[in-house]
């Protein structure tokens, strides 16, 4: 899996081993989700 934007953009990490059927979310789906959330949440405080 890969972080696509922000301060940690480009970093890669592996999903947990106990979840073998987990598939990565597509980049376009992640981008769409966070485009909506950026107006609802203040990510600077997280």
N, C-alpha and C positions, 0 to 999 in steps of 0.2 A: 504494500500500500504506500501511497505517496501523498504528502501534504502539497497542495497545489498553489498556495498563496500565503501572503502575510510574512511575518518575521521568520517563520520556520519553513517557508516555501521551498520545495525541492527535496526535503528530507524524506527518507524512506524508512519504513518499519514493517515488521512482520506481524500478522494477526496472531492471537493466542493459539497455542498448539491444541488446546482442548476444544477448539471450534473448527474442525476440519471442513465443514460445509459452508463456511463463511466466504462470500465472494466480495472483492473490493467494489465499492461504488464507483461508477464512471465519473470521470472528471467533470463532465457537463452537468451531471446530477448534483455533485457537490457544489459546483459553482452556483447553480441555481438556488440551492438551499441557502447558502451563505449570503447570496445577494438579497434574499428576503429577510434573513435574520439580522443583517447588519443594520437595518432600520428599526428593529424591534429591541435589540440588546446593545449594551455598551461593552464591547469586547475589551476595551482598555482596562476595565476593572477586573477582568477574569484572570 
